[in-house]
């Protein structure tokens, strides 16, 4: 080998090394991109299954907030006091209906329970007398 070919050989080694590192970097980036893509797709599937749950929870929240507003109002206090506590407004008369329990006119006939018939003991108990 001559002196002219030695620097060229070193340069070729460096270019192969650079190309190899570049190929390794591209492979690494493609692998990472694939993992991120798969994770993204899994999260999208999970998001599509959770969206109905979230919308139902939001509807329930709005219903509960409306219920809180109603419970804190005077109309609820008035309704509750009349329906559950038996209170009346000034000038009203409270009427409570008492239902009479009917007394039975016919005496119930006793039900006869059948006596169970004894079952025969297994043959080996009858054979040995146990």
The 8 nearest C-alpha neighbors of each residue, nearest first, counted from 0:
[[1, 4, 2, 5, 3, 8, 6, 7],
 [0, 2, 3, 4, 5, 6, 7, 8],
 [1, 3, 5, 4, 0, 6, 7, 8],
 [2, 4, 1, 5, 6, 7, 0, 8],
 [3, 5, 7, 2, 1, 6, 8, 0],
 [4, 6, 8, 7, 2, 3, 9, 1],
 [7, 5, 9, 8, 4, 10, 3, 2],
 [6, 8, 10, 4, 5, 9, 11, 3],
 [9, 7, 11, 5, 10, 6, 4, 12],
 [8, 10, 12, 6, 11, 7, 13, 5],
 [9, 11, 7, 13, 8, 12, 6, 14],
 [12, 10, 8, 14, 13, 9, 7, 15],
 [13, 11, 9, 15, 10, 14, 16, 8],
 [14, 12, 16, 10, 11, 15, 17, 9],
 [13, 15, 17, 11, 16, 12, 18, 10],
 [16, 14, 18, 12, 13, 17, 19, 11],
 [15, 17, 13, 19, 14, 18, 20, 12],
 [18, 16, 14, 20, 19, 15, 21, 13],
 [17, 19, 21, 15, 20, 16, 14, 22],
 [20, 18, 16, 22, 21, 17, 15, 23],
 [21, 19, 23, 17, 22, 18, 24, 16],
 [20, 22, 18, 24, 19, 23, 17, 25],
 [23, 21, 25, 19, 24, 20, 18, 26],
 [24, 22, 20, 26, 21, 25, 27, 19],
 [23, 25, 21, 27, 22, 26, 20, 28],
 [24, 26, 22, 28, 27, 23, 29, 21],
 [25, 27, 23, 29, 24, 28, 22, 30],
 [26, 28, 24, 30, 25, 29, 23, 31],
 [29, 27, 31, 25, 30, 26, 32, 24],
 [30, 28, 32, 26, 31, 27, 33, 25],
 [31, 29, 33, 27, 28, 32, 26, 34],
 [30, 32, 28, 34, 33, 29, 35, 27],
 [31, 33, 29, 35, 30, 34, 36, 28],
 [34, 32, 36, 30, 31, 35, 29, 37],
 [33, 35, 31, 37, 36, 32, 38, 30],
 [34, 36, 38, 32, 33, 37, 39, 31],
 [35, 37, 33, 39, 34, 38, 32, 40],
 [38, 36, 40, 34, 39, 35, 33, 41],
 [37, 39, 35, 41, 36, 40, 42, 34],
 [40, 38, 36, 42, 37, 41, 35, 43],
 [39, 41, 43, 37, 42, 38, 36, 44],
 [42, 40, 38, 44, 43, 39, 37, 45],
 [41, 43, 45, 39, 44, 40, 46, 38],
 [42, 44, 46, 40, 45, 41, 39, 47],
 [45, 43, 41, 47, 46, 42, 40, 48],
 [44, 46, 42, 48, 43, 47, 49, 41],
 [47, 45, 43, 49, 48, 44, 42, 50],
 [46, 48, 44, 45, 50, 49, 43, 51],
 [47, 49, 45, 46, 50, 44, 51, 52],
 [48, 50, 46, 52, 47, 51, 45, 53],
 [49, 51, 53, 52, 47, 48, 46, 54],
 [52, 50, 54, 53, 49, 55, 48, 47],
 [53, 51, 55, 49, 50, 54, 56, 48],
 [52, 54, 56, 50, 51, 55, 57, 49],
 [53, 55, 57, 51, 56, 52, 50, 58],
 [56, 54, 58, 52, 57, 53, 51, 59],
 [55, 57, 59, 53, 54, 58, 60, 52],
 [58, 56, 60, 54, 59, 55, 53, 61],
 [59, 57, 55, 61, 60, 56, 62, 54],
 [60, 58, 62, 56, 57, 61, 63, 55],
 [59, 61, 57, 63, 58, 62, 56, 64],
 [60, 62, 64, 58, 63, 59, 65, 57],
 [63, 61, 59, 65, 60, 64, 66, 58],
 [62, 64, 66, 60, 65, 61, 59, 67],
 [63, 65, 67, 61, 66, 62, 60, 68],
 [64, 66, 68, 62, 63, 67, 61, 69],
 [65, 67, 63, 69, 64, 68, 70, 62],
 [68, 66, 64, 70, 69, 65, 63, 71],
 [67, 69, 65, 71, 66, 70, 64, 72],
 [68, 70, 66, 72, 67, 71, 65, 75],
 [71, 69, 67, 75, 72, 68, 66, 76],
 [70, 72, 68, 69, 67, 73, 75, 76],
 [73, 71, 69, 74, 70, 75, 68, 76],
 [72, 74, 76, 75, 77, 71, 70, 69],
 [75, 73, 77, 72, 76, 78, 69, 70],
 [74, 76, 78, 77, 73, 70, 72, 79],
 [77, 75, 73, 79, 74, 78, 80, 72],
 [76, 78, 74, 80, 75, 79, 73, 81],
 [79, 77, 75, 81, 76, 80, 82, 74],
 [80, 78, 82, 76, 81, 83, 77, 75],
 [79, 81, 84, 77, 86, 78, 83, 82],
 [80, 82, 86, 85, 78, 79, 83, 84],
 [83, 81, 79, 80, 78, 85, 84, 86],
 [84, 82, 79, 80, 85, 81, 86, 78],
 [83, 85, 80, 86, 81, 82, 79, 87],
 [86, 84, 81, 83, 82, 80, 87, 93],
 [87, 85, 81, 80, 84, 88, 93, 82],
 [88, 86, 91, 81, 93, 89, 85, 92],
 [87, 89, 91, 90, 86, 92, 81, 77],
 [90, 88, 91, 87, 92, 86, 93, 81],
 [89, 91, 88, 92, 87, 93, 86, 94],
 [92, 90, 88, 89, 87, 93, 86, 94],
 [93, 91, 94, 90, 87, 88, 89, 86],
 [92, 94, 87, 95, 91, 85, 86, 81],
 [95, 93, 92, 96, 85, 91, 97, 87],
 [94, 96, 97, 93, 85, 98, 92, 82],
 [97, 95, 98, 94, 99, 93, 85, 100],
 [98, 96, 95, 99, 100, 94, 101, 93],
 [97, 99, 100, 96, 101, 95, 102, 94],
 [100, 98, 101, 97, 102, 96, 103, 95],
 [99, 101, 98, 102, 97, 103, 104, 96],
 [102, 100, 99, 103, 104, 98, 105, 97],
 [101, 103, 104, 100, 99, 105, 106, 107],
 [102, 104, 105, 101, 106, 107, 100, 108],
 [105, 103, 102, 106, 101, 107, 108, 100],
 [106, 104, 103, 107, 108, 102, 101, 109],
 [105, 107, 108, 104, 103, 109, 102, 110],
 [106, 108, 105, 109, 103, 110, 104, 102],
 [109, 107, 110, 106, 105, 111, 104, 103],
 [110, 108, 107, 111, 106, 112, 105, 113],
 [109, 111, 108, 112, 107, 113, 106, 114],
 [112, 110, 113, 109, 114, 108, 107, 115],
 [111, 113, 110, 114, 115, 109, 116, 108],
 [112, 114, 115, 111, 116, 110, 117, 109],
 [115, 113, 116, 112, 111, 117, 118, 110],
 [114, 116, 113, 117, 118, 112, 111, 119],
 [115, 117, 118, 114, 113, 119, 112, 120],
 [118, 116, 115, 119, 120, 114, 113, 121],
 [119, 117, 116, 120, 115, 121, 122, 114],
 [118, 120, 121, 117, 122, 125, 116, 124],
 [119, 121, 124, 118, 122, 125, 123, 117],
 [120, 122, 124, 123, 119, 125, 126, 118],
 [123, 121, 125, 124, 126, 120, 119, 127],
 [122, 124, 126, 125, 121, 127, 128, 120],
 [125, 123, 129, 127, 126, 122, 128, 121],
 [124, 126, 122, 128, 123, 127, 121, 120],
 [127, 125, 123, 124, 128, 122, 129, 121],
 [126, 128, 124, 125, 129, 123, 122, 121],
 [127, 129, 125, 124, 126, 123, 122, 120],
 [128, 124, 127, 125, 126, 123, 120, 121]]
